[in-house]
Amino acid sequence: MNNQETNGAGKQPNQPVDPNQPNQPNPNQKGKRRFNFLWVYAILAIVLIAVNFFGRDSVSPREEITQGKLKELLKSQEVEKIELVNHEDAEIYLNSKGLHHYFPEVQTVGGSTSTPNYTYKIGSLDRFEEMVEDAQQDVSQPVYITNVRRNNWVSDILAWIVPFALLIVFYIILMRSMGRSMGGGAGSIFNIGKSRAQLYDKNNGTVNVTFKDVAGLEEAKVEIMEVVDFLKNPEKYTKLGGKIPKGVLLVGPPGTGKTLLAKSVAGEANVPFFSLSGSDFVEMFVGVGASRVRDLFNNAKSKAPCIIFIDEIDAIGRARGKSAITGGNDERESTLNQLLTEMDGFGTNSGVIVLAATNRADILDKALLRAGRFDRQIYVELPDIVGRKEIFEVHMRNLKLDADVDKEFLAKQTPGFSGADIANVCNEAALMAARKGKEVISKQDFLDAVDRIIGGLEKKNKIITAEEKKVIAFHEAGHATTSWLLQYAHPLVKVTIVPRGKSLGAAWYLPEERQITTKEQMYHEMIATLGGRAAEQVVFGQISTGALSDLEKVTKQAYAMVTYYGLDDEIGNLSYYDSTGQQDYSFTKPYSEKTAETIDREVSKMVEQAYQEAVKILTEHRDGLTQLANKLIEEEVIFGEDLEVIFGKRPWSSKEELPKAEPVAQVAEAEQETETNA
């Protein structure tokens, strides 16, 4: 995994913006606060409430009186009239006598006022009328109740308007929220079918990644340079009748820099770059994925020449009709059909090139990979030692390094690491140095970071009994002894019985970087893997559960040798491996039950032979095993030099030209024991 998906050289592209796209923020609005329409809704609600509560007629203050005072006014004949409004409130008007008694300062017209002087809240109409009649039994000129029907138009109108207004406000807020959550452009659900691609444009300063920021991908860069050259000088190819590939598929393990390589193409070619993930086409609504594909290609054609980059294209490009459960993938398949149509529909030299990346090219639809669509595949592999050194140089640009940091040495100690792994190593080393209060990052910090990533965090305070520690020491010493004494086993670098992560002990090896592996090499690796359990059997006469990860690794390797690589004499030169991935949807095995029994028998025999071979080696070197285990119990960490002192130098090490282990915590492939290590 050459270069990383996230480049650690400080050359990250800025946040993509394009004012012409419906989903992009306007760069001119940077630093300005956007107006929130919720304030409009809040002001509208306040106005409606104010009108409702303060819009009523309030010409003069009205005092609410009690029942006793009302009776007193009626008996003293100080009431001009009583108006019963809407059978709810009684308004009391005083005559000249009452006004002179209670409101001498009020100016009257004809001995009375135009507004009520008192109000009385009635509970029951019958009881109120009965109370008024009883209070005026001895009065010669009684006052009778007048019923008045009065309409409050403001309240009536608001009673209808306010609920509808609140429903409209709620609907607008709901639609805006749904639009944002489901990808509708400009926060509207009506733009849900628009493309969600982010536009990177070098003219706007949003693309600043070039090939110099991509390390360890020399072969891939050579292949993709043709695409860049076409975008820069299309006439060079079109005048001869040549056609540039319409689609380029980047295939490789995670973390190898496929996305970064695609962005560097946009930076080198200086053209617009549409970037999105395959999952951006997937939506819960029918037809949305196909609509987004159409909108994406329409935008790309308007900005040609340009690049469309679809990351993780297997989200929509999975082979059609392969699922065992039908009916659930119609929307995904319709999206794929639209993508196939668009890729085969625009002009030959329109200047729109589609880049895509995936880790699972084997499950992609064949129609997607045919000539005329993705007619070129570029394999982005794990970096070799030279590539890892270049990646270290990229990620160390902004680090304050000590003089003892050797990039070539670190590259040798990290076989199998991807660019993303190396970026993580550099970051962890910087964090460890900062945690220790250092001014610069030393070589030991990088080695500790590698150990931390492979084996996990050290747990020195974990409670382990003396007997358990002894078993773990002999287990790890068994791995170290068998790997040292076998020609094709990976040479040991370091062994520790300090708990790390989920393991109680770990052994670090430095595997040889080879492209093919022989049966004998794989068999030696199996013997070394079973050396831990064999040491327990030889020394203690019993075995423990500590070899769980060893057994899992050996079982998988043995089945691979028998069923995939054809390395078993009984099964013969047959392979049941399916590189197309179609067996994932098959209900039957590609072999008979009788063959399955033969496979199980051969795997069991192979593993048992490797175990007996490990027991034999450790029995012959029992003294060296004991010395190594005792030294491990005493020091907790031993290195390859300690094994050389006990067992002597490996006679075949000079032929393999393996790098010499340093007397520090070095790395490679860590074999970890599980928590059940007893």
C-alpha positions, 0 to 999 in steps of 0.5 A: 500500500504505497501511498496513503489515502490521507497524505501526511505531508501537509498537502491536503486539498482545501474544502471544495467550493464552487458557486455554480453548483447547487450543493457548494457554499459560495466562497464570497460569503466566507466570514459572513454570517448567513441570515437565518429564516427562523428569525422571520418565523419568530418575529411573525409569531410575536406579532400575532401574539401581540395582536391577539393579546393587545389588539382588543378595545381598551378605551378605559380601564375596567375594574372587576367587582365582586358579587357583594359590591354588585348587590350593594350597587343595585340596592342603592340604585346606582346602576344605570344598566347591565349588559351581558356580553356573549353570556360571559361577562357582565358590564356595569354602567353607573348612573349619575348618582353612582358616578358622583359617589365612586368616580367624581373626577369622570366627566359624564355625558347626559349623566352616564359614561359610554364605557362600562365602569365595572365588569363582573365575570359570571359563572352561571347565567341562571344564578346571575339573573337570580342574584340581580333579581333578588338584590332589587326586590325592594327597588321601585325602578329595577334594572334589567339585564340586556343581552349583547352579542359582540364579535372580536374580529381580531381574535376570531381571525387569529384563531384561524390564521395562527394554527395554519401559520404554525403548520406552514412554519413546521412544514418548511422547517421539516422540508429544509431538515429533510433536504439537508439530511438526504442530500437535497441541494440548497437544503431543499428536498426538491433537489434530492436528485441533484449530484452530490459531487464536490468540485475541486478546481485549481483555479479556485485554489482547491487542488494543490496535490501533485505527483510530487506528493505521491510517493511509492507509486512510480509504476502507477504514475507512469500509467496514469501520466498518459491521462494527464498528457491527454488532458493537457495536450488533446490535439497530440492524440486526436490528430492521429485518430487516437482515443484516450480511455474513457475510464480508468479503474484504480485497484488495490488494498486499502490505504495504498493511495488510490484517492490521492493518486486521482487527486494528483491527476487533477492537480497535474492536469489543471482541470476541474475534478468532481469527487464523490463516493459510490454510496452518494448515489444510494438513496431510499427513494426510487430513481434518485441514484439514476437522477444523480448520475445524470446530473453529475455527467451533465455538470461534467460535460459543461466543464469539460475537459474534467475528471470524475472520480468515484471512490468505492465504486463497488457500492453501486458497481456490484455484479447484477443478478448475483444476489441470492435475495432478489428484489432488494437491489433494484434501485442499485441496479438501476443506478448502475444501468444509468452509469453504464449508459452515461459512460457509453453515451458522451462523445469520444473526445469530449474531455470527460474522463472517469476515474474510479477506485475499489478494493473489490474489482472481482465483484464488479459487473462485467459490463462496467469493465468492458472496453469503452467504459473502464477499459484500463485497470491500474493496480496500486500495490503495497510499496516495496522497500524503496517505496516505503522509504519515499513515503517516509520522506513525504510524511517526515517533511513537517516533523522535527527529526533527530539526527539518528533517524534513518529512513532506509532503516525504518523502511526495512523494519516495516514490510507489508505496511501501506502508505496509510500505515506509515503515515500512522507510524510517523504521527504516533512517533511524534505523539510519543516524543511529545508525551515524553517532553522531547524537542525532536523525534528520535529513532527509538520513537519510531520503533516504539510507534511501530510496536504500538501499531502492530502489538498494541499498547503495553500493559505492564501493570497487568496481573500475571502469576509467576506460573503463567509468566513462565508458561508464556516465556516458554511459549514465546521461546518456542516460537523464537527457537523453531524460527531460528533453526528453520531455513525458510522461517522468518528470522526473529527480531524481538520477543517480549512477554510484556502484555500488549493489547489483547496478547500476553506475549508477542514475537516480531519477525522480519519476513522476506519480501518475496513474490512467490512462496514454495510449499517448503517455505509455507511448511516451515512457517507452520512449524514455527507458528506451532513452536509455542504450543510444542514448547509447552508440551515438551517442557510442561507435558501439557498444553494451554489455550494460549495458542488460539491465534497460532492454531487459527493461523495454521488452520487457514494456511493449511486449508489454503495450501490444500484447496487454493494452491494445489500443494497437497499430493492427495488432492493434486493440482486442483484449486477451488479458489474463485477469483470472480467472487461468484461462489459467495452466492452459491449454495453448494461447495465446488467439490463433493462430500467425499472430496471435502472429507479428503481435504479435512483429512489432508489438512489435519495430517499436514498440521499434525506433521508440522506440530510433531516436527516442532516437538522434535526440534525443541526436544533436540534443543531443550537446553537452548530453549530453557536458556532462552526462556529463562533470559526472557523471564529475567529481562522480559524482552530479548532480541535476535542477537541473544538467539545468536549467542545461544544457538549460533549464527544461522548458516543460511542468513548470508544467502538471504542477505537479511538485514541485521537486527538492531539492539532496539525494539524492531518490527515486522510481522507480529505474532500475537497470543490471545488473552487466553494465554495461560 
